[in-house]
Amino acid sequence: MHYVEMQDKMQEELEERLIRLTQRLGKRFLGKLGEMAAEVEFWMKDGVYRVEFSTGGFETIAFEISEKGKIKLFRFAG
């Protein structure tokens, strides 16, 4: 809801920023994510974006991107 209520320019700036930060993860890593049969959730809390890939109980991979662009990667076994 927060995103939808933003002005178009702010939405575009956030999209571009997220794309740049995601590209920093590298083509190999992003390719592996693309091969996963997973459900994906996106949300933001306290200024941190979180993207979570869940493989239906087998494994979860998530990453968080802070407002300053710091990326944390998490991997959880099912």
mmCIF file as gemmi writes it, N, C-alpha and C atoms, coordinates in Angstrom:
data_model
loop_
_atom_site.group_PDB
_atom_site.id
_atom_site.type_symbol
_atom_site.label_atom_id
_atom_site.label_alt_id
_atom_site.label_comp_id
_atom_site.label_asym_id
_atom_site.label_entity_id
_atom_site.label_seq_id
_atom_site.pdbx_PDB_ins_code
_atom_site.Cartn_x
_atom_site.Cartn_y
_atom_site.Cartn_z
_atom_site.occupancy
_atom_site.B_iso_or_equiv
_atom_site.pdbx_formal_charge
_atom_site.auth_seq_id
_atom_site.auth_asym_id
_atom_site.pdbx_PDB_model_num
ATOM 1 N N . MET Axp A 1 ? 0.829 -1.192 0 1 0 ? 1 A 1
ATOM 2 C CA . MET Axp A 1 ? 0 0 0 1 0 ? 1 A 1
ATOM 3 C C . MET Axp A 1 ? 0.875 1.257 0 1 0 ? 1 A 1
ATOM 4 N N . HIS Axp A 2 ? 1.956 1.214 0.763 1 0 ? 2 A 1
ATOM 5 C CA . HIS Axp A 2 ? 2.854 2.37 0.839 1 0 ? 2 A 1
ATOM 6 C C . HIS Axp A 2 ? 3.387 2.716 -0.548 1 0 ? 2 A 1
ATOM 7 N N . TYR Axp A 3 ? 3.802 1.713 -1.298 1 0 ? 3 A 1
ATOM 8 C CA . TYR Axp A 3 ? 4.35 1.909 -2.641 1 0 ? 3 A 1
ATOM 9 C C . TYR Axp A 3 ? 3.306 2.531 -3.569 1 0 ? 3 A 1
ATOM 10 N N . VAL Axp A 4 ? 2.093 2.02 -3.533 1 0 ? 4 A 1
ATOM 11 C CA . VAL Axp A 4 ? 1.024 2.499 -4.408 1 0 ? 4 A 1
ATOM 12 C C . VAL Axp A 4 ? 0.715 3.962 -4.143 1 0 ? 4 A 1
ATOM 13 N N . GLU Axp A 5 ? 0.851 4.394 -2.905 1 0 ? 5 A 1
ATOM 14 C CA . GLU Axp A 5 ? 0.527 5.767 -2.536 1 0 ? 5 A 1
ATOM 15 C C . GLU Axp A 5 ? 1.635 6.763 -2.871 1 0 ? 5 A 1
ATOM 16 N N . MET Axp A 6 ? 2.809 6.27 -3.24 1 0 ? 6 A 1
ATOM 17 C CA . MET Axp A 6 ? 3.932 7.151 -3.569 1 0 ? 6 A 1
ATOM 18 C C . MET Axp A 6 ? 3.701 7.855 -4.898 1 0 ? 6 A 1
ATOM 19 N N . GLN Axp A 7 ? 4.333 9.005 -5.047 1 0 ? 7 A 1
ATOM 20 C CA . GLN Axp A 7 ? 4.308 9.7 -6.329 1 0 ? 7 A 1
ATOM 21 C C . GLN Axp A 7 ? 5.087 8.864 -7.341 1 0 ? 7 A 1
ATOM 22 N N . ASP Axp A 8 ? 4.727 9.001 -8.614 1 0 ? 8 A 1
ATOM 23 C CA . ASP Axp A 8 ? 5.361 8.203 -9.67 1 0 ? 8 A 1
ATOM 24 C C . ASP Axp A 8 ? 6.882 8.341 -9.659 1 0 ? 8 A 1
ATOM 25 N N . LYS Axp A 9 ? 7.374 9.556 -9.471 1 0 ? 9 A 1
ATOM 26 C CA . LYS Axp A 9 ? 8.825 9.769 -9.495 1 0 ? 9 A 1
ATOM 27 C C . LYS Axp A 9 ? 9.503 8.972 -8.376 1 0 ? 9 A 1
ATOM 28 N N . MET Axp A 10 ? 8.93 8.959 -7.193 1 0 ? 10 A 1
ATOM 29 C CA . MET Axp A 10 ? 9.5 8.216 -6.069 1 0 ? 10 A 1
ATOM 30 C C . MET Axp A 10 ? 9.459 6.724 -6.346 1 0 ? 10 A 1
ATOM 31 N N . GLN Axp A 11 ? 8.377 6.225 -6.934 1 0 ? 11 A 1
ATOM 32 C CA . GLN Axp A 11 ? 8.282 4.813 -7.301 1 0 ? 11 A 1
ATOM 33 C C . GLN Axp A 11 ? 9.401 4.442 -8.269 1 0 ? 11 A 1
ATOM 34 N N . GLU Axp A 12 ? 9.626 5.276 -9.272 1 0 ? 12 A 1
ATOM 35 C CA . GLU Axp A 12 ? 10.663 5.009 -10.265 1 0 ? 12 A 1
ATOM 36 C C . GLU Axp A 12 ? 12.048 5.01 -9.621 1 0 ? 12 A 1
ATOM 37 N N . GLU Axp A 13 ? 12.306 5.957 -8.731 1 0 ? 13 A 1
ATOM 38 C CA . GLU Axp A 13 ? 13.598 6.02 -8.052 1 0 ? 13 A 1
ATOM 39 C C . GLU Axp A 13 ? 13.842 4.759 -7.219 1 0 ? 13 A 1
ATOM 40 N N . LEU Axp A 14 ? 12.83 4.305 -6.495 1 0 ? 14 A 1
ATOM 41 C CA . LEU Axp A 14 ? 12.966 3.097 -5.688 1 0 ? 14 A 1
ATOM 42 C C . LEU Axp A 14 ? 13.163 1.862 -6.562 1 0 ? 14 A 1
ATOM 43 N N . GLU Axp A 15 ? 12.444 1.793 -7.674 1 0 ? 15 A 1
ATOM 44 C CA . GLU Axp A 15 ? 12.599 0.661 -8.59 1 0 ? 15 A 1
ATOM 45 C C . GLU Axp A 15 ? 14.019 0.611 -9.146 1 0 ? 15 A 1
ATOM 46 N N . GLU Axp A 16 ? 14.533 1.754 -9.582 1 0 ? 16 A 1
ATOM 47 C CA . GLU Axp A 16 ? 15.893 1.812 -10.129 1 0 ? 16 A 1
ATOM 48 C C . GLU Axp A 16 ? 16.922 1.432 -9.065 1 0 ? 16 A 1
ATOM 49 N N . ARG Axp A 17 ? 16.722 1.896 -7.861 1 0 ? 17 A 1
ATOM 50 C CA . ARG Axp A 17 ? 17.647 1.588 -6.768 1 0 ? 17 A 1
ATOM 51 C C . ARG Axp A 17 ? 17.645 0.087 -6.468 1 0 ? 17 A 1
ATOM 52 N N . LEU Axp A 18 ? 16.461 -0.504 -6.41 1 0 ? 18 A 1
ATOM 53 C CA . LEU Axp A 18 ? 16.362 -1.935 -6.137 1 0 ? 18 A 1
ATOM 54 C C . LEU Axp A 18 ? 16.987 -2.762 -7.265 1 0 ? 18 A 1
ATOM 55 N N . ILE Axp A 19 ? 16.786 -2.331 -8.494 1 0 ? 19 A 1
ATOM 56 C CA . ILE Axp A 19 ? 17.402 -3.03 -9.63 1 0 ? 19 A 1
ATOM 57 C C . ILE Axp A 19 ? 18.921 -2.976 -9.519 1 0 ? 19 A 1
ATOM 58 N N . ARG Axp A 20 ? 19.483 -1.803 -9.232 1 0 ? 20 A 1
ATOM 59 C CA . ARG Axp A 20 ? 20.94 -1.677 -9.095 1 0 ? 20 A 1
ATOM 60 C C . ARG Axp A 20 ? 21.464 -2.559 -7.971 1 0 ? 20 A 1
ATOM 61 N N . LEU Axp A 21 ? 20.786 -2.545 -6.837 1 0 ? 21 A 1
ATOM 62 C CA . LEU Axp A 21 ? 21.227 -3.346 -5.7 1 0 ? 21 A 1
ATOM 63 C C . LEU Axp A 21 ? 21.124 -4.842 -6.003 1 0 ? 21 A 1
ATOM 64 N N . THR Axp A 22 ? 20.068 -5.242 -6.691 1 0 ? 22 A 1
ATOM 65 C CA . THR Axp A 22 ? 19.888 -6.645 -7.04 1 0 ? 22 A 1
ATOM 66 C C . THR Axp A 22 ? 20.964 -7.089 -8.026 1 0 ? 22 A 1
ATOM 67 N N . GLN Axp A 23 ? 21.323 -6.234 -8.967 1 0 ? 23 A 1
ATOM 68 C CA . GLN Axp A 23 ? 22.364 -6.574 -9.937 1 0 ? 23 A 1
ATOM 69 C C . GLN Axp A 23 ? 23.71 -6.804 -9.254 1 0 ? 23 A 1
ATOM 70 N N . ARG Axp A 24 ? 23.938 -6.179 -8.123 1 0 ? 24 A 1
ATOM 71 C CA . ARG Axp A 24 ? 25.18 -6.376 -7.383 1 0 ? 24 A 1
ATOM 72 C C . ARG Axp A 24 ? 25.319 -7.803 -6.871 1 0 ? 24 A 1
ATOM 73 N N . LEU Axp A 25 ? 24.22 -8.54 -6.812 1 0 ? 25 A 1
ATOM 74 C CA . LEU Axp A 25 ? 24.272 -9.928 -6.357 1 0 ? 25 A 1
ATOM 75 C C . LEU Axp A 25 ? 24.967 -10.825 -7.379 1 0 ? 25 A 1
ATOM 76 N N . GLY Axp A 26 ? 25.038 -10.389 -8.629 1 0 ? 26 A 1
ATOM 77 C CA . GLY Axp A 26 ? 25.743 -11.141 -9.659 1 0 ? 26 A 1
ATOM 78 C C . GLY Axp A 26 ? 24.831 -12.022 -10.485 1 0 ? 26 A 1
ATOM 79 N N . LYS Axp A 27 ? 25.22 -12.209 -11.74 1 0 ? 27 A 1
ATOM 80 C CA . LYS Axp A 27 ? 24.405 -12.994 -12.677 1 0 ? 27 A 1
ATOM 81 C C . LYS Axp A 27 ? 24.286 -14.454 -12.261 1 0 ? 27 A 1
ATOM 82 N N . ARG Axp A 28 ? 25.368 -15.018 -11.731 1 0 ? 28 A 1
ATOM 83 C CA . ARG Axp A 28 ? 25.328 -16.435 -11.336 1 0 ? 28 A 1
ATOM 84 C C . ARG Axp A 28 ? 24.29 -16.664 -10.236 1 0 ? 28 A 1
ATOM 85 N N . PHE Axp A 29 ? 24.339 -15.827 -9.203 1 0 ? 29 A 1
ATOM 86 C CA . PHE Axp A 29 ? 23.396 -15.957 -8.086 1 0 ? 29 A 1
ATOM 87 C C . PHE Axp A 29 ? 21.966 -15.727 -8.566 1 0 ? 29 A 1
ATOM 88 N N . LEU Axp A 30 ? 21.749 -14.683 -9.356 1 0 ? 30 A 1
ATOM 89 C CA . LEU Axp A 30 ? 20.405 -14.384 -9.842 1 0 ? 30 A 1
ATOM 90 C C . LEU Axp A 30 ? 19.895 -15.498 -10.758 1 0 ? 30 A 1
ATOM 91 N N . GLY Axp A 31 ? 20.8 -16.104 -11.538 1 0 ? 31 A 1
ATOM 92 C CA . GLY Axp A 31 ? 20.417 -17.231 -12.386 1 0 ? 31 A 1
ATOM 93 C C . GLY Axp A 31 ? 19.942 -18.406 -11.573 1 0 ? 31 A 1
ATOM 94 N N . LYS Axp A 32 ? 20.626 -18.684 -10.458 1 0 ? 32 A 1
ATOM 95 C CA . LYS Axp A 32 ? 20.214 -19.783 -9.572 1 0 ? 32 A 1
ATOM 96 C C . LYS Axp A 32 ? 18.835 -19.508 -8.978 1 0 ? 32 A 1
ATOM 97 N N . LEU Axp A 33 ? 18.595 -18.253 -8.602 1 0 ? 33 A 1
ATOM 98 C CA . LEU Axp A 33 ? 17.268 -17.913 -8.08 1 0 ? 33 A 1
ATOM 99 C C . LEU Axp A 33 ? 16.203 -18.129 -9.149 1 0 ? 33 A 1
ATOM 100 N N . GLY Axp A 34 ? 16.533 -17.8 -10.388 1 0 ? 34 A 1
ATOM 101 C CA . GLY Axp A 34 ? 15.592 -17.973 -11.488 1 0 ? 34 A 1
ATOM 102 C C . GLY Axp A 34 ? 15.249 -19.429 -11.762 1 0 ? 34 A 1
ATOM 103 N N . GLU Axp A 35 ? 16.145 -20.345 -11.405 1 0 ? 35 A 1
ATOM 104 C CA . GLU Axp A 35 ? 15.913 -21.774 -11.613 1 0 ? 35 A 1
ATOM 105 C C . GLU Axp A 35 ? 15.068 -22.401 -10.51 1 0 ? 35 A 1
ATOM 106 N N . MET Axp A 36 ? 14.925 -21.721 -9.4 1 0 ? 36 A 1
ATOM 107 C CA . MET Axp A 36 ? 14.192 -22.289 -8.268 1 0 ? 36 A 1
ATOM 108 C C . MET Axp A 36 ? 12.694 -22.328 -8.541 1 0 ? 36 A 1
ATOM 109 N N . ALA Axp A 37 ? 12.054 -23.41 -8.155 1 0 ? 37 A 1
ATOM 110 C CA . ALA Axp A 37 ? 10.599 -23.483 -8.141 1 0 ? 37 A 1
ATOM 111 C C . ALA Axp A 37 ? 10.188 -22.976 -6.763 1 0 ? 37 A 1
ATOM 112 N N . ALA Axp A 38 ? 9.883 -21.692 -6.692 1 0 ? 38 A 1
ATOM 113 C CA . ALA Axp A 38 ? 9.673 -21.08 -5.38 1 0 ? 38 A 1
ATOM 114 C C . ALA Axp A 38 ? 8.57 -20.032 -5.426 1 0 ? 38 A 1
ATOM 115 N N . GLU Axp A 39 ? 8.017 -19.812 -4.258 1 0 ? 39 A 1
ATOM 116 C CA . GLU Axp A 39 ? 7.118 -18.679 -4.064 1 0 ? 39 A 1
ATOM 117 C C . GLU Axp A 39 ? 7.985 -17.527 -3.565 1 0 ? 39 A 1
ATOM 118 N N . VAL Axp A 40 ? 7.662 -16.325 -4.003 1 0 ? 40 A 1
ATOM 119 C CA . VAL Axp A 40 ? 8.469 -15.174 -3.632 1 0 ? 40 A 1
ATOM 120 C C . VAL Axp A 40 ? 7.592 -14.155 -2.926 1 0 ? 40 A 1
ATOM 121 N N . GLU Axp A 41 ? 8.107 -13.62 -1.826 1 0 ? 41 A 1
ATOM 122 C CA . GLU Axp A 41 ? 7.415 -12.564 -1.092 1 0 ? 41 A 1
ATOM 123 C C . GLU Axp A 41 ? 8.338 -11.365 -0.989 1 0 ? 41 A 1
ATOM 124 N N . PHE Axp A 42 ? 7.762 -10.184 -1.092 1 0 ? 42 A 1
ATOM 125 C CA . PHE Axp A 42 ? 8.501 -8.936 -0.952 1 0 ? 42 A 1
ATOM 126 C C . PHE Axp A 42 ? 7.81 -8.084 0.101 1 0 ? 42 A 1
ATOM 127 N N . TRP Axp A 43 ? 8.587 -7.473 0.966 1 0 ? 43 A 1
ATOM 128 C CA . TRP Axp A 43 ? 8.001 -6.523 1.895 1 0 ? 43 A 1
ATOM 129 C C . TRP Axp A 43 ? 9.08 -5.596 2.43 1 0 ? 43 A 1
ATOM 130 N N . MET Axp A 44 ? 8.621 -4.527 3.092 1 0 ? 44 A 1
ATOM 131 C CA . MET Axp A 44 ? 9.536 -3.575 3.693 1 0 ? 44 A 1
ATOM 132 C C . MET Axp A 44 ? 9.112 -3.34 5.131 1 0 ? 44 A 1
ATOM 133 N N . LYS Axp A 45 ? 10.094 -3.328 6.031 1 0 ? 45 A 1
ATOM 134 C CA . LYS Axp A 45 ? 9.826 -3.067 7.436 1 0 ? 45 A 1
ATOM 135 C C . LYS Axp A 45 ? 10.988 -2.26 7.991 1 0 ? 45 A 1
ATOM 136 N N . ASP Axp A 46 ? 10.678 -1.183 8.658 1 0 ? 46 A 1
ATOM 137 C CA . ASP Axp A 46 ? 11.688 -0.327 9.284 1 0 ? 46 A 1
ATOM 138 C C . ASP Axp A 46 ? 12.769 0.1 8.293 1 0 ? 46 A 1
ATOM 139 N N . GLY Axp A 47 ? 12.378 0.409 7.058 1 0 ? 47 A 1
ATOM 140 C CA . GLY Axp A 47 ? 13.316 0.88 6.054 1 0 ? 47 A 1
ATOM 141 C C . GLY Axp A 47 ? 14.158 -0.19 5.408 1 0 ? 47 A 1
ATOM 142 N N . VAL Axp A 48 ? 13.866 -1.464 5.672 1 0 ? 48 A 1
ATOM 143 C CA . VAL Axp A 48 ? 14.631 -2.567 5.089 1 0 ? 48 A 1
ATOM 144 C C . VAL Axp A 48 ? 13.714 -3.356 4.153 1 0 ? 48 A 1
ATOM 145 N N . TYR Axp A 49 ? 14.164 -3.524 2.905 1 0 ? 49 A 1
ATOM 146 C CA . TYR Axp A 49 ? 13.434 -4.348 1.949 1 0 ? 49 A 1
ATOM 147 C C . TYR Axp A 49 ? 13.844 -5.789 2.16 1 0 ? 49 A 1
ATOM 148 N N . ARG Axp A 50 ? 12.885 -6.696 2.116 1 0 ? 50 A 1
ATOM 149 C CA . ARG Axp A 50 ? 13.181 -8.126 2.249 1 0 ? 50 A 1
ATOM 150 C C . ARG Axp A 50 ? 12.533 -8.868 1.089 1 0 ? 50 A 1
ATOM 151 N N . VAL Axp A 51 ? 13.3 -9.739 0.472 1 0 ? 51 A 1
ATOM 152 C CA . VAL Axp A 51 ? 12.819 -10.608 -0.596 1 0 ? 51 A 1
ATOM 153 C C . VAL Axp A 51 ? 13.084 -12.029 -0.13 1 0 ? 51 A 1
ATOM 154 N N . GLU Axp A 52 ? 12.032 -12.855 -0.124 1 0 ? 52 A 1
ATOM 155 C CA . GLU Axp A 52 ? 12.157 -14.209 0.399 1 0 ? 52 A 1
ATOM 156 C C . GLU Axp A 52 ? 11.652 -15.223 -0.62 1 0 ? 52 A 1
ATOM 157 N N . PHE Axp A 53 ? 12.505 -16.196 -0.934 1 0 ? 53 A 1
ATOM 158 C CA . PHE Axp A 53 ? 12.193 -17.275 -1.872 1 0 ? 53 A 1
ATOM 159 C C . PHE Axp A 53 ? 11.997 -18.549 -1.065 1 0 ? 53 A 1
ATOM 160 N N . SER Axp A 54 ? 10.792 -19.132 -1.122 1 0 ? 54 A 1
ATOM 161 C CA . SER Axp A 54 ? 10.484 -20.334 -0.365 1 0 ? 54 A 1
ATOM 162 C C . SER Axp A 54 ? 10.192 -21.485 -1.324 1 0 ? 54 A 1
ATOM 163 N N . THR Axp A 55 ? 10.833 -22.629 -1.077 1 0 ? 55 A 1
ATOM 164 C CA . THR Axp A 55 ? 10.675 -23.787 -1.963 1 0 ? 55 A 1
ATOM 165 C C . THR Axp A 55 ? 9.701 -24.816 -1.403 1 0 ? 55 A 1
ATOM 166 N N . GLY Axp A 56 ? 8.732 -24.371 -0.654 1 0 ? 56 A 1
ATOM 167 C CA . GLY Axp A 56 ? 7.704 -25.278 -0.165 1 0 ? 56 A 1
ATOM 168 C C . GLY Axp A 56 ? 8.161 -26.18 0.959 1 0 ? 56 A 1
ATOM 169 N N . GLY Axp A 57 ? 8.966 -25.668 1.854 1 0 ? 57 A 1
ATOM 170 C CA . GLY Axp A 57 ? 9.383 -26.428 3.013 1 0 ? 57 A 1
ATOM 171 C C . GLY Axp A 57 ? 10.774 -27.034 2.915 1 0 ? 57 A 1
ATOM 172 N N . PHE Axp A 58 ? 11.372 -27.013 1.74 1 0 ? 58 A 1
ATOM 173 C CA . PHE Axp A 58 ? 12.703 -27.596 1.588 1 0 ? 58 A 1
ATOM 174 C C . PHE Axp A 58 ? 13.807 -26.6 1.946 1 0 ? 58 A 1
ATOM 175 N N . GLU Axp A 59 ? 13.642 -25.375 1.505 1 0 ? 59 A 1
ATOM 176 C CA . GLU Axp A 59 ? 14.681 -24.378 1.717 1 0 ? 59 A 1
ATOM 177 C C . GLU Axp A 59 ? 14.085 -22.991 1.518 1 0 ? 59 A 1
ATOM 178 N N . THR Axp A 60 ? 14.619 -22.02 2.239 1 0 ? 60 A 1
ATOM 179 C CA . THR Axp A 60 ? 14.238 -20.629 2.056 1 0 ? 60 A 1
ATOM 180 C C . THR Axp A 60 ? 15.507 -19.807 1.889 1 0 ? 60 A 1
ATOM 181 N N . ILE Axp A 61 ? 15.513 -18.985 0.874 1 0 ? 61 A 1
ATOM 182 C CA . ILE Axp A 61 ? 16.607 -18.047 0.66 1 0 ? 61 A 1
ATOM 183 C C . ILE Axp A 61 ? 16.001 -16.653 0.702 1 0 ? 61 A 1
ATOM 184 N N . ALA Axp A 62 ? 16.627 -15.774 1.457 1 0 ? 62 A 1
ATOM 185 C CA . ALA Axp A 62 ? 16.119 -14.416 1.574 1 0 ? 62 A 1
ATOM 186 C C . ALA Axp A 62 ? 17.274 -13.437 1.52 1 0 ? 62 A 1
ATOM 187 N N . PHE Axp A 63 ? 16.973 -12.233 1.087 1 0 ? 63 A 1
ATOM 188 C CA . PHE Axp A 63 ? 17.959 -11.181 1.231 1 0 ? 63 A 1
ATOM 189 C C . PHE Axp A 63 ? 17.261 -9.908 1.655 1 0 ? 63 A 1
ATOM 190 N N . GLU Axp A 64 ? 17.989 -9.11 2.4 1 0 ? 64 A 1
ATOM 191 C CA . GLU Axp A 64 ? 17.499 -7.826 2.88 1 0 ? 64 A 1
ATOM 192 C C . GLU Axp A 64 ? 18.396 -6.73 2.338 1 0 ? 64 A 1
ATOM 193 N N . ILE Axp A 65 ? 17.773 -5.622 1.978 1 0 ? 65 A 1
ATOM 194 C CA . ILE Axp A 65 ? 18.515 -4.467 1.477 1 0 ? 65 A 1
ATOM 195 C C . ILE Axp A 65 ? 18.149 -3.279 2.36 1 0 ? 65 A 1
ATOM 196 N N . SER Axp A 66 ? 19.152 -2.736 3.07 1 0 ? 66 A 1
ATOM 197 C CA . SER Axp A 66 ? 18.903 -1.605 3.956 1 0 ? 66 A 1
ATOM 198 C C . SER Axp A 66 ? 18.794 -0.315 3.151 1 0 ? 66 A 1
ATOM 199 N N . GLU Axp A 67 ? 18.349 0.746 3.817 1 0 ? 67 A 1
ATOM 200 C CA . GLU Axp A 67 ? 18.236 2.05 3.165 1 0 ? 67 A 1
ATOM 201 C C . GLU Axp A 67 ? 19.586 2.525 2.636 1 0 ? 67 A 1
ATOM 202 N N . LYS Axp A 68 ? 20.673 2.091 3.262 1 0 ? 68 A 1
ATOM 203 C CA . LYS Axp A 68 ? 22.016 2.509 2.846 1 0 ? 68 A 1
ATOM 204 C C . LYS Axp A 68 ? 22.603 1.584 1.782 1 0 ? 68 A 1
ATOM 205 N N . GLY Axp A 69 ? 21.835 0.57 1.357 1 0 ? 69 A 1
ATOM 206 C CA . GLY Axp A 69 ? 22.28 -0.314 0.296 1 0 ? 69 A 1
ATOM 207 C C . GLY Axp A 69 ? 23.037 -1.543 0.76 1 0 ? 69 A 1
ATOM 208 N N . LYS Axp A 70 ? 23.106 -1.768 2.059 1 0 ? 70 A 1
ATOM 209 C CA . LYS Axp A 70 ? 23.786 -2.97 2.57 1 0 ? 70 A 1
ATOM 210 C C . LYS Axp A 70 ? 22.884 -4.177 2.332 1 0 ? 70 A 1
ATOM 211 N N . ILE Axp A 71 ? 23.473 -5.259 1.809 1 0 ? 71 A 1
ATOM 212 C CA . ILE Axp A 71 ? 22.71 -6.465 1.474 1 0 ? 71 A 1
ATOM 213 C C . ILE Axp A 71 ? 23.119 -7.593 2.417 1 0 ? 71 A 1
ATOM 214 N N . LYS Axp A 72 ? 22.13 -8.241 3.01 1 0 ? 72 A 1
ATOM 215 C CA . LYS Axp A 72 ? 22.369 -9.426 3.85 1 0 ? 72 A 1
ATOM 216 C C . LYS Axp A 72 ? 21.655 -10.596 3.19 1 0 ? 72 A 1
ATOM 217 N N . LEU Axp A 73 ? 22.325 -11.714 3.103 1 0 ? 73 A 1
ATOM 218 C CA . LEU Axp A 73 ? 21.767 -12.924 2.493 1 0 ? 73 A 1
ATOM 219 C C . LEU Axp A 73 ? 21.549 -13.97 3.571 1 0 ? 73 A 1
ATOM 220 N N . PHE Axp A 74 ? 20.392 -14.646 3.511 1 0 ? 74 A 1
ATOM 221 C CA . PHE Axp A 74 ? 20.04 -15.663 4.498 1 0 ? 74 A 1
ATOM 222 C C . PHE Axp A 74 ? 19.642 -16.941 3.767 1 0 ? 74 A 1
ATOM 223 N N . ARG Axp A 75 ? 20.002 -18.084 4.348 1 0 ? 75 A 1
ATOM 224 C CA . ARG Axp A 75 ? 19.591 -19.384 3.805 1 0 ? 75 A 1
ATOM 225 C C . ARG Axp A 75 ? 19.13 -20.247 4.971 1 0 ? 75 A 1
ATOM 226 N N . PHE Axp A 76 ? 17.92 -20.792 4.837 1 0 ? 76 A 1
ATOM 227 C CA . PHE Axp A 76 ? 17.351 -21.613 5.896 1 0 ? 76 A 1
ATOM 228 C C . PHE Axp A 76 ? 16.968 -22.97 5.316 1 0 ? 76 A 1
ATOM 229 N N . ALA Axp A 77 ? 17.334 -24.042 5.985 1 0 ? 77 A 1
ATOM 230 C CA . ALA Axp A 77 ? 16.902 -25.374 5.567 1 0 ? 77 A 1
ATOM 231 C C . ALA Axp A 77 ? 15.481 -25.606 6.069 1 0 ? 77 A 1
ATOM 232 N N . GLY Axp A 78 ? 14.691 -26.37 5.289 1 0 ? 78 A 1
ATOM 233 C CA . GLY Axp A 78 ? 13.298 -26.629 5.63 1 0 ? 78 A 1
ATOM 234 C C . GLY Axp A 78 ? 13.205 -27.51 6.82 1 0 ? 78 A 1
